[in-house]
């Protein structure tokens, strides 16, 4: 019985007239909270599924995102910390007017890989920080003609990464272009 209900629920979501699949990619600028590091530029890309009524829609997604920071240490050596995550956001979109919506929602991110460069020393060890991150996402989107959209968002960490036993959180500003099928 549970399987039948689950199948009916999934078919209802997929068959909804207001449902849309889409792709999104763009620029990211990330840093750690409470540090004096410089932001690191990166990118993010993935897929989303949007469903709901005209005024309020729900949008789960699956994305790859680069995060981290840059800077220099006390001896003047350059630092470049690139953290690659698989993200699963669940956004709640509220339409202000037909072409503009604002959104807010939770996101869980799983650390996929790490590339730390300090001068000539490189490390890929994942043991210096937690394996997952919890954050909130807030932003706005403009719907463009031909099923395109552009959005800006801010990811604010809710959980300490315990980075080298230091309580820091991810902070990421994103600008992206999307296409809904």
ABEGO torsion letter per residue (X at the ends): XAAAAAAAAAAAAAABAABBBBBBBEBBBBBBBGBABBBBBBBBBEBBBBBEBAABBBBBBBBBBBBEBBEBBAAGBBBBBBBBBBBBBBBBBBBABAABBBBBEBBBBBBABBBBBBEABBBABAAABBABBBBBBBEBBBBBBGGBBBBBBBBBBABBAGBGGBBBBBBBBBBBBBBBX
